[in-house]
Amino acid sequence: MNRNLRLSLIYILICSFSSIKTFAQEDPSLFLFHLENRHLNHFDNSLINENKNSISFKWHDPITQLPTDFLSFGKKTFNIKSINTIAGLTLLTGILISVDHETIEPFRSNYKSSPTIRNLSKDISWLGGGEFHLILASAFGSAGLILDDQRALRTALQIVEAELVTGVTVQLLKRVSGRESPQSATHFHGLFRPFPNLKDYHQNETKYYSFPSGHVSTSVAVLTVIAENYPHVSWIKPVGYATIGLIGIGLVARGWHWFSDYPLAAVIGYTFGKIISSRNDLLNDDDFENSHWSIHPDYKNGLGIGLSYKLN
């Protein structure tokens, strides 16, 4: 993506996600806020409620919760209940590896021959990177601070946490697997060179960084966090997963990844997203709003942030 187009897209996204969205009524020039006649309970800023099982969230959670996230991931992964999942994941990855060259070739050919496909692939894959995810976190965080919306602030912090914990895990696995990306492959299916020399890795990352995909893993983690924080917004998952699918195709077309890089990446991202958002189960979201105003993802009038007002 060229620099001007990227800056323009960032500006549009910030405006879209940070602005207050209203709902047009019969008169197009008149906008009225959507009202919900729901009871609002107040609470002390340091605690969510007085229940002994309740928890608070803090600005440093994306860092201080990382050890707990890793521990929970280990417990969920390495236990008897996960054997079937691990076996199925291994089988699926193995099948995809066996046909990797054949499945990516059409996408690679179109990418090389069409400037339009090249530009689209670069633009859509950018949505799977950390820059875009931090824009999302900033949008939720800014709106949460402005409107004093605790759910939005929680979402922002959990997006950052998901990006960090998933990113660290994937980077470690890349340095363990050492798989060739398609653009640097010396074999039809991309050789695995486990535990490559760190100097060699950094000097020629495309030769070792393919497995698993960081873009897909962090994207699934971020999507899971947002969806779990806004379970009543039904379009988040279908739109999100469709977008991640396009991101995966764009990365394949660019020669950054094989399709077999994705199953493990998706499972890692989903698991961390569920671990992080599982802390929400201890919170009563009806008591979670610290303000009459609240925000939520909205798709009715275009992708953006919806604004609701709650009456006592």
C-alpha positions as protocol buffer text, in pm:
chain_id: "A"
residue {
  index: 1
  type: MET
  ca { x: 0 y: 0 z: 0 }
}
residue {
  index: 2
  type: ASN
  ca { x: 151 y: 332 z: -98 }
}
residue {
  index: 3
  type: ARG
  ca { x: 216 y: 581 z: 180 }
}
residue {
  index: 4
  type: ASN
  ca { x: -54 y: 836 z: 91 }
}
residue {
  index: 5
  type: LEU
  ca { x: -324 y: 570 z: 56 }
}
residue {
  index: 6
  type: ARG
  ca { x: -226 y: 414 z: 387 }
}
residue {
  index: 7
  type: LEU
  ca { x: -233 y: 747 z: 569 }
}
residue {
  index: 8
  type: SER
  ca { x: -572 y: 822 z: 417 }
}
residue {
  index: 9
  type: LEU
  ca { x: -709 y: 484 z: 526 }
}
residue {
  index: 10
  type: ILE
  ca { x: -575 y: 529 z: 879 }
}
residue {
  index: 11
  type: TYR
  ca { x: -743 y: 871 z: 899 }
}
residue {
  index: 12
  type: ILE
  ca { x: -1074 y: 732 z: 774 }
}
residue {
  index: 13
  type: LEU
  ca { x: -1061 y: 441 z: 1019 }
}
residue {
  index: 14
  type: ILE
  ca { x: -985 y: 664 z: 1315 }
}
residue {
  index: 15
  type: CYS
  ca { x: -1272 y: 895 z: 1222 }
}
residue {
  index: 16
  type: SER
  ca { x: -1504 y: 600 z: 1162 }
}
residue {
  index: 17
  type: PHE
  ca { x: -1433 y: 417 z: 1486 }
}
residue {
  index: 18
  type: SER
  ca { x: -1379 y: 717 z: 1712 }
}
residue {
  index: 19
  type: SER
  ca { x: -1667 y: 934 z: 1600 }
}
residue {
  index: 20
  type: ILE
  ca { x: -2006 y: 923 z: 1766 }
}
residue {
  index: 21
  type: LYS
  ca { x: -2253 y: 746 z: 1542 }
}
residue {
  index: 22
  type: THR
  ca { x: -2618 y: 853 z: 1543 }
}
residue {
  index: 23
  type: PHE
  ca { x: -2926 y: 707 z: 1390 }
}
residue {
  index: 24
  type: ALA
  ca { x: -3105 y: 898 z: 1115 }
}
residue {
  index: 25
  type: GLN
  ca { x: -3479 y: 936 z: 1147 }
}
residue {
  index: 26
  type: GLU
  ca { x: -3737 y: 1045 z: 889 }
}
residue {
  index: 27
  type: ASP
  ca { x: -3582 y: 1390 z: 848 }
}
residue {
  index: 28
  type: PRO
  ca { x: -3233 y: 1327 z: 701 }
}
residue {
  index: 29
  type: SER
  ca { x: -3100 y: 1643 z: 860 }
}
residue {
  index: 30
  type: LEU
  ca { x: -3214 y: 1540 z: 1205 }
}
residue {
  index: 31
  type: PHE
  ca { x: -3027 y: 1281 z: 1408 }
}
residue {
  index: 32
  type: LEU
  ca { x: -3157 y: 1138 z: 1731 }
}
residue {
  index: 33
  type: PHE
  ca { x: -2971 y: 924 z: 1975 }
}
residue {
  index: 34
  type: HIS
  ca { x: -3087 y: 567 z: 2022 }
}
residue {
  index: 35
  type: LEU
  ca { x: -3233 y: 538 z: 2369 }
}
residue {
  index: 36
  type: GLU
  ca { x: -3256 y: 225 z: 2577 }
}
residue {
  index: 37
  type: ASN
  ca { x: -3473 y: 230 z: 2885 }
}
residue {
  index: 38
  type: ARG
  ca { x: -3251 y: 18 z: 3100 }
}
residue {
  index: 39
  type: HIS
  ca { x: -3157 y: 58 z: 3465 }
}
residue {
  index: 40
  type: LEU
  ca { x: -2803 y: 178 z: 3534 }
}
residue {
  index: 41
  type: ASN
  ca { x: -2622 y: 89 z: 3852 }
}
residue {
  index: 42
  type: HIS
  ca { x: -2328 y: 293 z: 3970 }
}
residue {
  index: 43
  type: PHE
  ca { x: -2013 y: 146 z: 4113 }
}
residue {
  index: 44
  type: ASP
  ca { x: -1684 y: 247 z: 4265 }
}
residue {
  index: 45
  type: ASN
  ca { x: -1417 y: 316 z: 4003 }
}
residue {
  index: 46
  type: SER
  ca { x: -1172 y: 74 z: 4159 }
}
residue {
  index: 47
  type: LEU
  ca { x: -1410 y: -224 z: 4153 }
}
residue {
  index: 48
  type: ILE
  ca { x: -1668 y: -356 z: 3912 }
}
residue {
  index: 49
  type: ASN
  ca { x: -1910 y: -443 z: 4192 }
}
residue {
  index: 50
  type: GLU
  ca { x: -1904 y: -554 z: 4551 }
}
residue {
  index: 51
  type: ASN
  ca { x: -1944 y: -922 z: 4474 }
}
residue {
  index: 52
  type: LYS
  ca { x: -1647 y: -1118 z: 4603 }
}
residue {
  index: 53
  type: ASN
  ca { x: -1608 y: -1285 z: 4261 }
}
residue {
  index: 54
  type: SER
  ca { x: -1590 y: -957 z: 4071 }
}
residue {
  index: 55
  type: ILE
  ca { x: -1264 y: -824 z: 3931 }
}
residue {
  index: 56
  type: SER
  ca { x: -1131 y: -492 z: 3812 }
}
residue {
  index: 57
  type: PHE
  ca { x: -928 y: -424 z: 3500 }
}
residue {
  index: 58
  type: LYS
  ca { x: -629 y: -195 z: 3497 }
}
residue {
  index: 59
  type: TRP
  ca { x: -431 y: -12 z: 3232 }
}
residue {
  index: 60
  type: HIS
  ca { x: -130 y: -242 z: 3278 }
}
residue {
  index: 61
  type: ASP
  ca { x: -328 y: -565 z: 3225 }
}
residue {
  index: 62
  type: PRO
  ca { x: -186 y: -617 z: 2870 }
}
residue {
  index: 63
  type: ILE
  ca { x: 154 y: -665 z: 3036 }
}
residue {
  index: 64
  type: THR
  ca { x: 83 y: -803 z: 3383 }
}
residue {
  index: 65
  type: GLN
  ca { x: -171 y: -1060 z: 3260 }
}
residue {
  index: 66
  type: LEU
  ca { x: 71 y: -1215 z: 3009 }
}
residue {
  index: 67
  type: PRO
  ca { x: 213 y: -1478 z: 3249 }
}
residue {
  index: 68
  type: THR
  ca { x: -142 y: -1587 z: 3339 }
}
residue {
  index: 69
  type: ASP
  ca { x: -234 y: -1603 z: 2969 }
}
residue {
  index: 70
  type: PHE
  ca { x: 65 y: -1824 z: 2888 }
}
residue {
  index: 71
  type: LEU
  ca { x: -7 y: -2050 z: 3186 }
}
residue {
  index: 72
  type: SER
  ca { x: -373 y: -2086 z: 3088 }
}
residue {
  index: 73
  type: PHE
  ca { x: -275 y: -2161 z: 2729 }
}
residue {
  index: 74
  type: GLY
  ca { x: -40 y: -2435 z: 2845 }
}
residue {
  index: 75
  type: LYS
  ca { x: -308 y: -2591 z: 3064 }
}
residue {
  index: 76
  type: LYS
  ca { x: -564 y: -2586 z: 2784 }
}
residue {
  index: 77
  type: THR
  ca { x: -320 y: -2722 z: 2526 }
}
residue {
  index: 78
  type: PHE
  ca { x: -133 y: -2993 z: 2713 }
}
residue {
  index: 79
  type: ASN
  ca { x: -405 y: -3204 z: 2868 }
}
residue {
  index: 80
  type: ILE
  ca { x: -590 y: -3524 z: 2784 }
}
residue {
  index: 81
  type: LYS
  ca { x: -897 y: -3338 z: 2655 }
}
residue {
  index: 82
  type: SER
  ca { x: -691 y: -3171 z: 2382 }
}
residue {
  index: 83
  type: ILE
  ca { x: -562 y: -3492 z: 2222 }
}
residue {
  index: 84
  type: ASN
  ca { x: -837 y: -3511 z: 1960 }
}
residue {
  index: 85
  type: THR
  ca { x: -798 y: -3144 z: 1873 }
}
residue {
  index: 86
  type: ILE
  ca { x: -421 y: -3173 z: 1839 }
}
residue {
  index: 87
  type: ALA
  ca { x: -456 y: -3488 z: 1628 }
}
residue {
  index: 88
  type: GLY
  ca { x: -711 y: -3327 z: 1399 }
}
residue {
  index: 89
  type: LEU
  ca { x: -503 y: -3013 z: 1367 }
}
residue {
  index: 90
  type: THR
  ca { x: -193 y: -3216 z: 1283 }
}
residue {
  index: 91
  type: LEU
  ca { x: -382 y: -3417 z: 1021 }
}
residue {
  index: 92
  type: LEU
  ca { x: -534 y: -3109 z: 859 }
}
residue {
  index: 93
  type: THR
  ca { x: -198 y: -2930 z: 849 }
}
residue {
  index: 94
  type: GLY
  ca { x: -31 y: -3237 z: 700 }
}
residue {
  index: 95
  type: ILE
  ca { x: -294 y: -3267 z: 426 }
}
residue {
  index: 96
  type: LEU
  ca { x: -258 y: -2899 z: 338 }
}
residue {
  index: 97
  type: ILE
  ca { x: 122 y: -2926 z: 328 }
}
residue {
  index: 98
  type: SER
  ca { x: 95 y: -3210 z: 77 }
}
residue {
  index: 99
  type: VAL
  ca { x: -96 y: -2987 z: -166 }
}
residue {
  index: 100
  type: ASP
  ca { x: 52 y: -2649 z: -74 }
}
residue {
  index: 101
  type: HIS
  ca { x: 226 y: -2584 z: -404 }
}
residue {
  index: 102
  type: GLU
  ca { x: -80 y: -2670 z: -610 }
}
residue {
  index: 103
  type: THR
  ca { x: -318 y: -2461 z: -399 }
}
residue {
  index: 104
  type: ILE
  ca { x: -113 y: -2141 z: -391 }
}
residue {
  index: 105
  type: GLU
  ca { x: -2 y: -2144 z: -756 }
}
residue {
  index: 106
  type: PRO
  ca { x: -318 y: -1981 z: -903 }
}
residue {
  index: 107
  type: PHE
  ca { x: -303 y: -1699 z: -648 }
}
residue {
  index: 108
  type: ARG
  ca { x: 71 y: -1646 z: -702 }
}
residue {
  index: 109
  type: SER
  ca { x: 26 y: -1637 z: -1080 }
}
residue {
  index: 110
  type: ASN
  ca { x: -253 y: -1378 z: -1063 }
}
residue {
  index: 111
  type: TYR
  ca { x: -50 y: -1170 z: -820 }
}
residue {
  index: 112
  type: LYS
  ca { x: 250 y: -1164 z: -1053 }
}
residue {
  index: 113
  type: SER
  ca { x: 49 y: -1086 z: -1365 }
}
residue {
  index: 114
  type: SER
  ca { x: -206 y: -834 z: -1238 }
}
residue {
  index: 115
  type: PRO
  ca { x: -117 y: -495 z: -1082 }
}
residue {
  index: 116
  type: THR
  ca { x: -472 y: -476 z: -946 }
}
residue {
  index: 117
  type: ILE
  ca { x: -439 y: -809 z: -766 }
}
residue {
  index: 118
  type: ARG
  ca { x: -101 y: -699 z: -628 }
}
residue {
  index: 119
  type: ASN
  ca { x: -243 y: -379 z: -485 }
}
residue {
  index: 120
  type: LEU
  ca { x: -552 y: -551 z: -341 }
}
residue {
  index: 121
  type: SER
  ca { x: -340 y: -824 z: -182 }
}
residue {
  index: 122
  type: LYS
  ca { x: -113 y: -568 z: -16 }
}
residue {
  index: 123
  type: ASP
  ca { x: -403 y: -358 z: 108 }
}
residue {
  index: 124
  type: ILE
  ca { x: -609 y: -644 z: 251 }
}
residue {
  index: 125
  type: SER
  ca { x: -310 y: -811 z: 419 }
}
residue {
  index: 126
  type: TRP
  ca { x: -235 y: -481 z: 595 }
}
residue {
  index: 127
  type: LEU
  ca { x: -560 y: -532 z: 787 }
}
residue {
  index: 128
  type: GLY
  ca { x: -401 y: -835 z: 952 }
}
residue {
  index: 129
  type: GLY
  ca { x: -100 y: -646 z: 1084 }
}
residue {
  index: 130
  type: GLY
  ca { x: -30 y: -493 z: 1420 }
}
residue {
  index: 131
  type: GLU
  ca { x: -68 y: -138 z: 1291 }
}
residue {
  index: 132
  type: PHE
  ca { x: -437 y: -189 z: 1211 }
}
residue {
  index: 133
  type: HIS
  ca { x: -504 y: -377 z: 1534 }
}
residue {
  index: 134
  type: LEU
  ca { x: -356 y: -91 z: 1736 }
}
residue {
  index: 135
  type: ILE
  ca { x: -576 y: 152 z: 1544 }
}
residue {
  index: 136
  type: LEU
  ca { x: -877 y: -56 z: 1655 }
}
residue {
  index: 137
  type: ALA
  ca { x: -754 y: -52 z: 2014 }
}
residue {
  index: 138
  type: SER
  ca { x: -700 y: 325 z: 1997 }
}
residue {
  index: 139
  type: ALA
  ca { x: -1050 y: 375 z: 1858 }
}
residue {
  index: 140
  type: PHE
  ca { x: -1216 y: 176 z: 2135 }
}
residue {
  index: 141
  type: GLY
  ca { x: -990 y: 333 z: 2397 }
}
residue {
  index: 142
  type: SER
  ca { x: -1051 y: 690 z: 2280 }
}
residue {
  index: 143
  type: ALA
  ca { x: -1425 y: 645 z: 2263 }
}
residue {
  index: 144
  type: GLY
  ca { x: -1423 y: 472 z: 2601 }
}
residue {
  index: 145
  type: LEU
  ca { x: -1236 y: 760 z: 2765 }
}
residue {
  index: 146
  type: ILE
  ca { x: -1452 y: 1026 z: 2602 }
}
residue {
  index: 147
  type: LEU
  ca { x: -1781 y: 855 z: 2691 }
}
residue {
  index: 148
  type: ASP
  ca { x: -1658 y: 694 z: 3015 }
}
residue {
  index: 149
  type: ASP
  ca { x: -1760 y: 356 z: 2868 }
}
residue {
  index: 150
  type: GLN
  ca { x: -1592 y: 78 z: 3065 }
}
residue {
  index: 151
  type: ARG
  ca { x: -1677 y: -195 z: 2815 }
}
residue {
  index: 152
  type: ALA
  ca { x: -1500 y: -5 z: 2536 }
}
residue {
  index: 153
  type: LEU
  ca { x: -1195 y: 55 z: 2755 }
}
residue {
  index: 154
  type: ARG
  ca { x: -1187 y: -312 z: 2849 }
}
residue {
  index: 155
  type: THR
  ca { x: -1205 y: -406 z: 2481 }
}
residue {
  index: 156
  type: ALA
  ca { x: -917 y: -172 z: 2394 }
}
residue {
  index: 157
  type: LEU
  ca { x: -692 y: -318 z: 2664 }
}
residue {
  index: 158
  type: GLN
  ca { x: -779 y: -675 z: 2569 }
}
residue {
  index: 159
  type: ILE
  ca { x: -703 y: -607 z: 2200 }
}
residue {
  index: 160
  type: VAL
  ca { x: -353 y: -493 z: 2299 }
}
residue {
  index: 161
  type: GLU
  ca { x: -314 y: -795 z: 2528 }
}
residue {
  index: 162
  type: ALA
  ca { x: -428 y: -1032 z: 2250 }
}
residue {
  index: 163
  type: GLU
  ca { x: -183 y: -875 z: 2005 }
}
residue {
  index: 164
  type: LEU
  ca { x: 107 y: -908 z: 2248 }
}
residue {
  index: 165
  type: VAL
  ca { x: 52 y: -1260 z: 2381 }
}
residue {
  index: 166
  type: THR
  ca { x: -35 y: -1407 z: 2041 }
}
residue {
  index: 167
  type: GLY
  ca { x: 248 y: -1223 z: 1868 }
}
residue {
  index: 168
  type: VAL
  ca { x: 509 y: -1345 z: 2116 }
}
residue {
  index: 169
  type: THR
  ca { x: 386 y: -1705 z: 2088 }
}
residue {
  index: 170
  type: VAL
  ca { x: 388 y: -1702 z: 1709 }
}
residue {
  index: 171
  type: GLN
  ca { x: 733 y: -1545 z: 1691 }
}
residue {
  index: 172
  type: LEU
  ca { x: 869 y: -1820 z: 1915 }
}
residue {
  index: 173
  type: LEU
  ca { x: 709 y: -2089 z: 1701 }
}
residue {
  index: 174
  type: LYS
  ca { x: 848 y: -1934 z: 1382 }
}
residue {
  index: 175
  type: ARG
  ca { x: 1197 y: -1959 z: 1525 }
}
residue {
  index: 176
  type: VAL
  ca { x: 1133 y: -2320 z: 1623 }
}
residue {
  index: 177
  type: SER
  ca { x: 983 y: -2436 z: 1292 }
}
residue {
  index: 178
  type: GLY
  ca { x: 1204 y: -2236 z: 1053 }
}
residue {
  index: 179
  type: ARG
  ca { x: 978 y: -2296 z: 754 }
}
residue {
  index: 180
  type: GLU
  ca { x: 1046 y: -2135 z: 416 }
}
residue {
  index: 181
  type: SER
  ca { x: 790 y: -1892 z: 282 }
}
residue {
  index: 182
  type: PRO
  ca { x: 674 y: -1943 z: -78 }
}
residue {
  index: 183
  type: GLN
  ca { x: 877 y: -1648 z: -205 }
}
residue {
  index: 184
  type: SER
  ca { x: 1199 y: -1806 z: -73 }
}
residue {
  index: 185
  type: ALA
  ca { x: 1111 y: -2175 z: -109 }
}
residue {
  index: 186
  type: THR
  ca { x: 1375 y: -2419 z: -232 }
}
residue {
  index: 187
  type: HIS
  ca { x: 1118 y: -2700 z: -229 }
}
residue {
  index: 188
  type: PHE
  ca { x: 763 y: -2723 z: -366 }
}
residue {
  index: 189
  type: HIS
  ca { x: 616 y: -2738 z: -18 }
}
residue {
  index: 190
  type: GLY
  ca { x: 862 y: -2521 z: 173 }
}
residue {
  index: 191
  type: LEU
  ca { x: 1132 y: -2685 z: 381 }
}
residue {
  index: 192
  type: PHE
  ca { x: 1127 y: -2683 z: 760 }
}
residue {
  index: 193
  type: ARG
  ca { x: 1463 y: -2597 z: 918 }
}
residue {
  index: 194
  type: PRO
  ca { x: 1397 y: -2627 z: 1294 }
}
residue {
  index: 195
  type: PHE
  ca { x: 1579 y: -2391 z: 1530 }
}
residue {
  index: 196
  type: PRO
  ca { x: 1763 y: -2183 z: 1270 }
}
residue {
  index: 197
  type: ASN
  ca { x: 2060 y: -1975 z: 1376 }
}
residue {
  index: 198
  type: LEU
  ca { x: 1924 y: -1643 z: 1504 }
}
residue {
  index: 199
  type: LYS
  ca { x: 2170 y: -1445 z: 1294 }
}
residue {
  index: 200
  type: ASP
  ca { x: 2064 y: -1633 z: 980 }
}
residue {
  index: 201
  type: TYR
  ca { x: 1699 y: -1584 z: 1073 }
}
residue {
  index: 202
  type: HIS
  ca { x: 1726 y: -1208 z: 1100 }
}
residue {
  index: 203
  type: GLN
  ca { x: 1938 y: -1175 z: 787 }
}
residue {
  index: 204
  type: ASN
  ca { x: 1690 y: -1371 z: 575 }
}
residue {
  index: 205
  type: GLU
  ca { x: 1356 y: -1390 z: 756 }
}
residue {
  index: 206
  type: THR
  ca { x: 1152 y: -1505 z: 455 }
}
residue {
  index: 207
  type: LYS
  ca { x: 1357 y: -1824 z: 454 }
}
residue {
  index: 208
  type: TYR
  ca { x: 1239 y: -1918 z: 803 }
}
residue {
  index: 209
  type: TYR
  ca { x: 930 y: -1724 z: 915 }
}
residue {
  index: 210
  type: SER
  ca { x: 635 y: -1885 z: 737 }
}
residue {
  index: 211
  type: PHE
  ca { x: 491 y: -2120 z: 1001 }
}
residue {
  index: 212
  type: PRO
  ca { x: 257 y: -2030 z: 1164 }
}
residue {
  index: 213
  type: SER
  ca { x: 103 y: -1707 z: 1033 }
}
residue {
  index: 214
  type: GLY
  ca { x: 125 y: -1412 z: 1270 }
}
residue {
  index: 215
  type: HIS
  ca { x: -126 y: -1207 z: 1069 }
}
residue {
  index: 216
  type: VAL
  ca { x: -395 y: -1474 z: 1092 }
}
residue {
  index: 217
  type: SER
  ca { x: -322 y: -1565 z: 1452 }
}
residue {
  index: 218
  type: THR
  ca { x: -337 y: -1211 z: 1590 }
}
residue {
  index: 219
  type: SER
  ca { x: -637 y: -1126 z: 1372 }
}
residue {
  index: 220
  type: VAL
  ca { x: -836 y: -1421 z: 1509 }
}
residue {
  index: 221
  type: ALA
  ca { x: -735 y: -1328 z: 1866 }
}
residue {
  index: 222
  type: VAL
  ca { x: -843 y: -965 z: 1820 }
}
residue {
  index: 223
  type: LEU
  ca { x: -1169 y: -1068 z: 1653 }
}
residue {
  index: 224
  type: THR
  ca { x: -1247 y: -1313 z: 1933 }
}
residue {
  index: 225
  type: VAL
  ca { x: -1189 y: -1046 z: 2198 }
}
residue {
  index: 226
  type: ILE
  ca { x: -1417 y: -795 z: 2024 }
}
residue {
  index: 227
  type: ALA
  ca { x: -1688 y: -1055 z: 1960 }
}
residue {
  index: 228
  type: GLU
  ca { x: -1682 y: -1173 z: 2323 }
}
residue {
  index: 229
  type: ASN
  ca { x: -1710 y: -816 z: 2452 }
}
residue {
  index: 230
  type: TYR
  ca { x: -2006 y: -743 z: 2222 }
}
residue {
  index: 231
  type: PRO
  ca { x: -2191 y: -1078 z: 2198 }
}
residue {
  index: 232
  type: HIS
  ca { x: -2515 y: -904 z: 2107 }
}
residue {
  index: 233
  type: VAL
  ca { x: -2368 y: -764 z: 1783 }
}
residue {
  index: 234
  type: SER
  ca { x: -2436 y: -1055 z: 1550 }
}
residue {
  index: 235
  type: TRP
  ca { x: -2243 y: -936 z: 1243 }
}
residue {
  index: 236
  type: ILE
  ca { x: -1900 y: -918 z: 1408 }
}
residue {
  index: 237
  type: LYS
  ca { x: -1806 y: -1285 z: 1363 }
}
residue {
  index: 238
  type: PRO
  ca { x: -1922 y: -1340 z: 1000 }
}
residue {
  index: 239
  type: VAL
  ca { x: -1775 y: -1011 z: 879 }
}
residue {
  index: 240
  type: GLY
  ca { x: -1458 y: -1066 z: 1084 }
}
residue {
  index: 241
  type: TYR
  ca { x: -1392 y: -1421 z: 971 }
}
residue {
  index: 242
  type: ALA
  ca { x: -1465 y: -1333 z: 608 }
}
residue {
  index: 243
  type: THR
  ca { x: -1210 y: -1052 z: 634 }
}
residue {
  index: 244
  type: ILE
  ca { x: -952 y: -1286 z: 789 }
}
residue {
  index: 245
  type: GLY
  ca { x: -1012 y: -1528 z: 502 }
}
residue {
  index: 246
  type: LEU
  ca { x: -933 y: -1251 z: 253 }
}
residue {
  index: 247
  type: ILE
  ca { x: -626 y: -1158 z: 455 }
}
residue {
  index: 248
  type: GLY
  ca { x: -506 y: -1518 z: 431 }
}
residue {
  index: 249
  type: ILE
  ca { x: -557 y: -1523 z: 54 }
}
residue {
  index: 250
  type: GLY
  ca { x: -372 y: -1192 z: 20 }
}
residue {
  index: 251
  type: LEU
  ca { x: -75 y: -1328 z: 216 }
}
residue {
  index: 252
  type: VAL
  ca { x: -65 y: -1641 z: 0 }
}
residue {
  index: 253
  type: ALA
  ca { x: -77 y: -1432 z: -317 }
}
residue {
  index: 254
  type: ARG
  ca { x: 215 y: -1222 z: -194 }
}
residue {
  index: 255
  type: GLY
  ca { x: 419 y: -1533 z: -123 }
}
residue {
  index: 256
  type: TRP
  ca { x: 436 y: -1473 z: 251 }
}
residue {
  index: 257
  type: HIS
  ca { x: 250 y: -1787 z: 355 }
}
residue {
  index: 258
  type: TRP
  ca { x: 123 y: -2130 z: 256 }
}
residue {
  index: 259
  type: PHE
  ca { x: -234 y: -2232 z: 333 }
}
residue {
  index: 260
  type: SER
  ca { x: -99 y: -2492 z: 575 }
}
residue {
  index: 261
  type: ASP
  ca { x: 36 y: -2209 z: 791 }
}
residue {
  index: 262
  type: TYR
  ca { x: -317 y: -2112 z: 891 }
}
residue {
  index: 263
  type: PRO
  ca { x: -486 y: -2391 z: 1094 }
}
residue {
  index: 264
  type: LEU
  ca { x: -241 y: -2372 z: 1385 }
}
residue {
  index: 265
  type: ALA
  ca { x: -238 y: -1993 z: 1366 }
}
residue {
  index: 266
  type: ALA
  ca { x: -618 y: -1974 z: 1389 }
}
residue {
  index: 267
  type: VAL
  ca { x: -631 y: -2214 z: 1685 }
}
residue {
  index: 268
  type: ILE
  ca { x: -363 y: -2020 z: 1873 }
}
residue {
  index: 269
  type: GLY
  ca { x: -541 y: -1690 z: 1814 }
}
residue {
  index: 270
  type: TYR
  ca { x: -883 y: -1825 z: 1909 }
}
residue {
  index: 271
  type: THR
  ca { x: -752 y: -1989 z: 2226 }
}
residue {
  index: 272
  type: PHE
  ca { x: -578 y: -1675 z: 2348 }
}
residue {
  index: 273
  type: GLY
  ca { x: -880 y: -1463 z: 2258 }
}
residue {
  index: 274
  type: LYS
  ca { x: -1107 y: -1688 z: 2465 }
}
residue {
  index: 275
  type: ILE
  ca { x: -859 y: -1695 z: 2755 }
}
residue {
  index: 276
  type: ILE
  ca { x: -839 y: -1317 z: 2767 }
}
residue {
  index: 277
  type: SER
  ca { x: -1211 y: -1256 z: 2728 }
}
residue {
  index: 278
  type: SER
  ca { x: -1303 y: -1533 z: 2976 }
}
residue {
  index: 279
  type: ARG
  ca { x: -1228 y: -1285 z: 3253 }
}
residue {
  index: 280
  type: ASN
  ca { x: -1539 y: -1100 z: 3135 }
}
residue {
  index: 281
  type: ASP
  ca { x: -1751 y: -1387 z: 3273 }
}
residue {
  index: 282
  type: LEU
  ca { x: -1687 y: -1250 z: 3620 }
}
residue {
  index: 283
  type: LEU
  ca { x: -1834 y: -916 z: 3524 }
}
residue {
  index: 284
  type: ASN
  ca { x: -2200 y: -822 z: 3511 }
}
residue {
  index: 285
  type: ASP
  ca { x: -2216 y: -604 z: 3201 }
}
residue {
  index: 286
  type: ASP
  ca { x: -2548 y: -454 z: 3306 }
}
residue {
  index: 287
  type: ASP
  ca { x: -2358 y: -310 z: 3602 }
}
residue {
  index: 288
  type: PHE
  ca { x: -2045 y: -244 z: 3402 }
}
residue {
  index: 289
  type: GLU
  ca { x: -2133 y: 89 z: 3245 }
}
residue {
  index: 290
  type: ASN
  ca { x: -1991 y: 379 z: 3445 }
}
residue {
  index: 291
  type: SER
  ca { x: -2187 y: 628 z: 3237 }
}
residue {
  index: 292
  type: HIS
  ca { x: -2534 y: 669 z: 3082 }
}
residue {
  index: 293
  type: TRP
  ca { x: -2357 y: 673 z: 2746 }
}
residue {
  index: 294
  type: SER
  ca { x: -2214 y: 355 z: 2594 }
}
residue {
  index: 295
  type: ILE
  ca { x: -2065 y: 256 z: 2260 }
}
residue {
  index: 296
  type: HIS
  ca { x: -2081 y: -61 z: 2056 }
}
residue {
  index: 297
  type: PRO
  ca { x: -1985 y: -175 z: 1706 }
}
residue {
  index: 298
  type: ASP
  ca { x: -2262 y: -87 z: 1460 }
}
residue {
  index: 299
  type: TYR
  ca { x: -2326 y: -192 z: 1102 }
}
residue {
  index: 300
  type: LYS
  ca { x: -2675 y: -56 z: 1035 }
}
residue {
  index: 301
  type: ASN
  ca { x: -2557 y: 275 z: 892 }
}
residue {
  index: 302
  type: GLY
  ca { x: -2212 y: 166 z: 778 }
}
residue {
  index: 303
  type: LEU
  ca { x: -1923 y: 22 z: 976 }
}
residue {
  index: 304
  type: GLY
  ca { x: -1859 y: 230 z: 1284 }
}
residue {
  index: 305
  type: ILE
  ca { x: -1932 y: 286 z: 1650 }
}
residue {
  index: 306
  type: GLY
  ca { x: -2290 y: 310 z: 1773 }
}
residue {
  index: 307
  type: LEU
  ca { x: -2388 y: 532 z: 2064 }
}
residue {
  index: 308
  type: SER
  ca { x: -2659 y: 443 z: 2317 }
}
residue {
  index: 309
  type: TYR
  ca { x: -2804 y: 635 z: 2611 }
}
residue {
  index: 310
  type: LYS
  ca { x: -2950 y: 454 z: 2912 }
}
residue {
  index: 311
  type: LEU
  ca { x: -3222 y: 605 z: 3127 }
}
residue {
  index: 312
  type: ASN
  ca { x: -3253 y: 531 z: 3496 }
}
